[in-house]
């Protein structure tokens, strides 16, 4: 006789890169911009070395970076002033090379976002990519990559050249609205900046900052470099945050001010002014408010619950699901010893309910469905 016990457990799981800042004045580039009078009020502390590339704080709990950086391997954890910050969530824009990354506690600070990207404006670049140099000849100017190592924070300046839409296919498919910055030291009519710079590999996600009304604001992040050869590059392309302001605002409403795992918007939607705590089970369905958030179910409706549905069989697991959550079948043959074994990759569910296959090649097998926020 075969016995199958179906168990549900809520699980929370946790390039193309552009290289480091290439600038003519290497000594200045490796020092904080505050060492230069013109940028004395610019604080570069909230640009971070994220997954070996670059990312910028845009809210108490959130970094912004290139999607092709955020989807790289690794935990995404940051160590800031000796304290570990754990990556909790990644949210990808549906079309642009743009991602937001949420952490488990408030970051030391963040930058406001620019509302526009005016052509001809000077921007300050800050990133962790490979170092390089700016070369000026009689006929052209370009920047190079002079090192294979990276992860030293560097800065330089450039000027917004033109608005551009970038279409990329590797390693992700993306159509991004943004702007271009071009090396222009040899063309007087292009008005080069004092610390003319370009971005190299691992500067993807690095910040481009605009002084708007006396306040340094984040105008965009780097996604691509373009060149005339494999070693000589003439411009960089950036995602312009001004084009994605509404999407960013929508995502940032997930901020968790009291750090209990429940985003503010979730508590506001269902709390009704009451103090919603993560551990309570408001609707008495056996799942806590935190588990309801992780599964994208309604914490005030006992019928909205993450569960196996009645028509499930040992080989076909039918369960309630959300199109914004990922699911995985796991199994073990002994509940006392051993560990849960993953049977398939995490994959997005369907709205309402989903079906996954469960193996039946053991006399006794315990299956469980896991759910997580992508």
RACOR-V416642 format. One record per residue. RES is the residue in three letters. PHI is phi in whole degrees, -180 to 180 (NA if undefined). OMEGA is omega in degrees with one decimal (none if undefined). NEAR is the number of other C-alpha atoms within 12 Angstrom. Layout:
# RACOR-V416642
{{RES,PHI,OMEGA,NEAR} {RES,PHI,OMEGA,NEAR}}
This chain:
# RACOR-V416642
{{UNK,NA,177.9,7} {UNK,-94,179.1,13} {UNK,-119,179.4,16} {UNK,-125,174.8,27} {UNK,-111,-179.0,26} {UNK,-101,-177.3,31} {UNK,-121,175.0,25} {UNK,-106,175.1,30} {UNK,-134,177.5,28} {UNK,-83,-177.2,33} {UNK,-117,172.9,27} {UNK,-107,179.8,25} {UNK,-106,178.7,22} {UNK,-12,none,23} {UNK,NA,165.2,29} {UNK,-106,179.3,29} {UNK,-112,171.9,40} {UNK,-89,-173.9,41} {UNK,-81,-175.5,48} {UNK,-69,-176.1,50} {UNK,-60,174.7,54} {UNK,-104,-175.1,53} {UNK,-141,-177.6,42} {UNK,-65,-177.4,35} {UNK,-100,-174.1,24} {UNK,-67,-178.3,25} {UNK,-64,178.8,20} {UNK,-64,-175.5,26} {UNK,-60,-177.5,37} {UNK,-91,174.4,32} {UNK,-100,176.1,22} {UNK,-60,176.8,29} {UNK,-58,179.5,28} {UNK,-65,177.0,19} {UNK,-73,-178.7,18} {UNK,-109,-173.2,21} {UNK,-52,-176.2,11} {UNK,-64,-177.0,17} {UNK,-122,-174.4,29} {UNK,-61,-178.5,16} {UNK,-98,179.8,18} {UNK,-96,-178.7,29} {UNK,-103,-177.9,29} {UNK,-95,-173.2,39} {UNK,-66,-173.3,28} {UNK,-101,168.7,37} {UNK,-101,-170.6,43} {UNK,-120,174.6,43} {UNK,-84,-173.2,38} {UNK,-110,-179.5,45} {UNK,53,179.4,34} {UNK,83,177.3,37} {UNK,-112,-171.4,50} {UNK,-134,176.4,50} {UNK,-156,-172.5,50} {UNK,-131,177.6,50} {UNK,-74,179.6,41} {UNK,-123,177.8,40} {UNK,-165,-177.9,32} {UNK,-53,-173.7,29} {UNK,-114,-166.5,39} {UNK,-123,166.8,42} {UNK,-107,172.1,51} {UNK,-119,-178.1,55} {UNK,-158,175.0,54} {UNK,-75,178.5,50} {UNK,-61,-178.1,43} {UNK,-73,170.5,40} {UNK,-90,-177.1,43} {UNK,-61,-177.8,42} {UNK,-87,174.2,29} {UNK,-69,178.8,24} {UNK,-71,-179.3,15} {UNK,103,-174.7,16} {UNK,-76,-175.8,23} {UNK,78,-179.2,34} {UNK,-67,175.8,27} {UNK,-118,170.7,32} {UNK,-115,-175.4,19} {UNK,-122,-178.2,20} {UNK,52,176.7,12} {UNK,82,-178.2,7} {UNK,-108,-178.3,14} {UNK,-89,175.6,17} {UNK,-111,-173.3,26} {UNK,-97,176.7,26} {UNK,-69,-177.9,32} {UNK,-110,-172.8,33} {UNK,-158,171.9,36} {UNK,-123,178.8,35} {UNK,-123,-176.4,34} {UNK,-102,172.5,30} {UNK,-66,-174.7,33} {UNK,-66,-178.9,18} {UNK,-130,-172.8,24} {UNK,-92,175.8,35} {UNK,-80,-168.2,47} {UNK,-149,178.3,45} {UNK,-143,172.9,41} {UNK,-114,-175.4,47} {UNK,-125,-177.4,46} {UNK,-101,-179.6,43} {UNK,-115,-171.9,38} {UNK,-79,178.0,30} {UNK,-151,-173.6,28} {UNK,-64,176.6,26} {UNK,-76,-177.1,34} {UNK,-62,-178.9,27} {UNK,178,-179.9,22} {UNK,-155,-178.1,27} {UNK,-107,168.3,34} {UNK,-70,-178.2,29} {UNK,-100,176.2,34} {UNK,-70,-179.1,30} {UNK,-92,-178.9,23} {UNK,-154,174.9,26} {UNK,-131,-174.6,36} {UNK,-66,179.3,24} {UNK,-62,-179.9,23} {UNK,88,-178.5,22} {UNK,-77,176.8,27} {UNK,-81,176.6,34} {UNK,-125,173.3,43} {UNK,-100,-178.9,45} {UNK,-102,176.7,55} {UNK,-136,-179.3,55} {UNK,-159,-174.2,54} {UNK,-120,-175.3,44} {UNK,-83,-179.2,45} {UNK,-74,179.6,38} {UNK,-73,177.9,41} {UNK,-161,-178.1,39} {UNK,-142,174.2,35} {UNK,-99,-175.9,42} {UNK,-114,178.3,29} {UNK,-124,177.3,25} {UNK,-119,-179.5,14} {UNK,-65,-172.2,12} {UNK,-110,-176.7,11} {UNK,-158,171.7,22} {UNK,-129,-179.9,30} {UNK,-157,174.6,40} {UNK,-119,-175.2,43} {UNK,-125,173.6,37} {UNK,-114,-172.6,37} {UNK,-109,-179.0,26} {UNK,-134,174.5,21} {UNK,-99,176.1,17} {UNK,-86,178.0,19} {UNK,-158,178.6,31} {UNK,89,167.3,31} {UNK,-92,179.9,31} {UNK,-70,-176.8,41} {UNK,-139,178.3,46} {UNK,-143,175.0,50} {UNK,-165,-180.0,49} {UNK,-131,175.1,42} {UNK,-161,-176.6,44} {UNK,-131,178.3,40} {UNK,-65,-171.6,40} {UNK,-94,-178.3,28} {UNK,-164,174.0,23} {UNK,-80,-175.7,26} {UNK,-143,169.1,24} {UNK,-107,-176.5,23} {UNK,-103,175.4,27} {UNK,-113,-178.0,22} {UNK,-126,179.8,23} {UNK,-123,-178.0,16} {UNK,-126,-2.7,17} {UNK,-82,176.9,19} {UNK,-132,174.8,27} {UNK,-89,-177.5,21} {UNK,-153,170.4,26} {UNK,-121,-171.0,23} {UNK,-117,173.3,37} {UNK,-88,-176.5,31} {UNK,-166,-179.1,37} {UNK,-145,-177.6,39} {UNK,-114,169.3,41} {UNK,-120,-173.2,49} {UNK,-127,174.0,41} {UNK,-67,-172.9,46} {UNK,-144,-176.4,35} {UNK,-65,-175.7,32} {UNK,-97,-176.5,22} {UNK,-121,-173.9,18} {UNK,-60,-178.7,14} {UNK,-74,178.7,10} {UNK,-89,174.6,24} {UNK,58,179.9,23} {UNK,-64,178.0,31} {UNK,-89,-176.0,32} {UNK,-65,-177.4,25} {UNK,-119,-175.6,35} {UNK,-48,-173.0,43} {UNK,-145,171.3,51} {UNK,-130,-178.2,61} {UNK,-111,-177.9,61} {UNK,-113,-179.6,55} {UNK,-59,-178.6,42} {UNK,75,165.6,48} {UNK,-88,175.1,55} {UNK,-53,-177.6,54} {UNK,87,-178.1,57} {UNK,-69,-175.2,56} {UNK,-86,170.1,57} {UNK,-118,-168.7,54} {UNK,-111,-176.9,46} {UNK,-119,176.4,39} {UNK,-84,-175.2,27} {UNK,-114,179.9,20} {UNK,64,179.7,9} {UNK,85,179.1,14} {UNK,-120,177.9,19} {UNK,-78,-177.3,28} {UNK,-125,-179.9,35} {UNK,-81,-178.5,46} {UNK,-93,-178.3,45} {UNK,179,175.9,50} {UNK,-134,-173.8,56} {UNK,-75,176.2,58} {UNK,-129,-172.9,56} {UNK,-156,170.2,43} {UNK,-124,-178.5,41} {UNK,-132,-175.8,30} {UNK,-145,177.2,24} {UNK,-92,176.9,15} {UNK,-156,-179.0,13} {UNK,-72,-176.7,14} {UNK,-124,-177.5,22} {UNK,-121,-173.7,27} {UNK,-123,-173.5,36} {UNK,-113,179.2,38} {UNK,-155,175.4,37} {UNK,-127,176.1,47} {UNK,-115,-176.9,46} {UNK,-128,167.2,52} {UNK,-78,177.0,47} {UNK,-93,-176.3,45} {UNK,-68,179.9,42} {UNK,-60,-180.0,29} {UNK,-75,-172.0,28} {UNK,-120,-174.4,31} {UNK,-60,-177.4,24} {UNK,-64,179.1,15} {UNK,-64,179.7,21} {UNK,-62,179.2,32} {UNK,-61,179.5,21} {UNK,-62,-179.2,15} {UNK,-69,-175.9,30} {UNK,-67,176.2,31} {UNK,-67,175.5,25} {UNK,-80,180.0,33} {UNK,-56,-178.4,36} {UNK,-109,-172.0,31} {UNK,-65,-177.9,25} {UNK,-93,171.8,20} {UNK,58,179.1,23} {UNK,-104,179.8,23} {UNK,96,178.0,33} {UNK,-99,179.3,36} {UNK,-67,-177.3,36} {UNK,-56,-176.4,28} {UNK,-66,178.7,23} {UNK,-68,178.5,32} {UNK,-65,-179.8,33} {UNK,-67,-177.4,20} {UNK,-69,-173.3,20} {UNK,-113,-177.1,25} {UNK,-78,179.3,22} {UNK,59,-179.2,13} {UNK,89,177.6,12} {UNK,-82,-179.7,11} {UNK,-84,179.6,20} {UNK,-82,177.5,29} {UNK,-108,-175.2,28} {UNK,-67,-172.4,27} {UNK,-84,-177.5,20} {UNK,-72,174.5,22} {UNK,-117,-170.9,23} {UNK,-67,-175.7,27} {UNK,-103,173.3,20} {UNK,66,-179.1,19} {UNK,-96,177.4,22} {UNK,91,179.0,24} {UNK,-122,-177.0,32} {UNK,-70,177.0,30} {UNK,-59,178.0,38} {UNK,-65,178.3,32} {UNK,-64,176.8,36} {UNK,-63,178.9,46} {UNK,-66,-178.4,41} {UNK,-62,-178.4,38} {UNK,-92,-178.4,41} {UNK,61,173.8,32} {UNK,-110,-173.7,35} {UNK,-97,-173.8,30} {UNK,-75,179.4,36} {UNK,-111,-179.1,27} {UNK,-128,-177.3,20} {UNK,-64,179.0,20} {UNK,-86,178.2,18} {UNK,-98,-171.9,28} {UNK,-149,175.6,34} {UNK,-80,-173.8,41} {UNK,-158,169.6,36} {UNK,-76,-179.9,29} {UNK,-90,-167.6,23} {UNK,-64,-178.2,14} {UNK,-89,177.4,16} {UNK,-65,174.9,23} {UNK,-128,178.5,22} {UNK,-56,-176.7,31} {UNK,-101,-179.8,22} {UNK,-130,-178.5,23} {UNK,-97,-179.7,35} {UNK,-108,-171.9,30} {UNK,-142,175.6,36} {UNK,-69,-173.8,34} {UNK,-153,178.9,38} {UNK,-131,178.3,32} {UNK,-74,-179.6,22} {UNK,-108,178.1,23} {UNK,-128,177.3,35} {UNK,-106,-174.8,33} {UNK,-134,179.4,43} {UNK,-153,172.5,38} {UNK,-87,175.5,39} {UNK,-131,-178.7,32} {UNK,-146,168.9,34} {UNK,-153,-178.7,29} {UNK,-104,-179.6,26} {UNK,-146,-178.6,18} {UNK,-83,-178.1,16} {UNK,-92,-178.6,9} {UNK,-132,-178.2,8} {UNK,88,-177.3,11} {UNK,-135,177.2,14} {UNK,-71,-177.1,23} {UNK,-112,178.6,22} {UNK,-78,-178.1,19} {UNK,-104,-179.5,22} {UNK,-157,179.4,18} {UNK,-73,172.6,16} {UNK,-62,179.9,23} {UNK,-148,-178.9,25} {UNK,-64,177.5,24} {UNK,-88,175.2,29} {UNK,-102,177.0,19} {UNK,-68,178.3,18} {UNK,97,179.3,22} {UNK,-157,-179.4,27} {UNK,-141,178.1,31} {UNK,-128,173.1,30} {UNK,-132,179.8,34} {UNK,-86,174.8,24} {UNK,-119,-178.5,31} {UNK,-72,-178.4,27} {UNK,-131,-174.8,23} {UNK,-93,175.2,16} {UNK,-117,179.2,19} {UNK,-67,175.7,16} {UNK,-130,179.7,20} {UNK,-146,176.2,27} {UNK,-107,179.0,33} {UNK,-106,171.3,39} {UNK,-143,174.3,37} {UNK,-103,174.1,44} {UNK,-106,176.2,42} {UNK,-131,177.9,40} {UNK,-150,173.4,34} {UNK,-82,-177.9,34} {UNK,-58,none,32}}
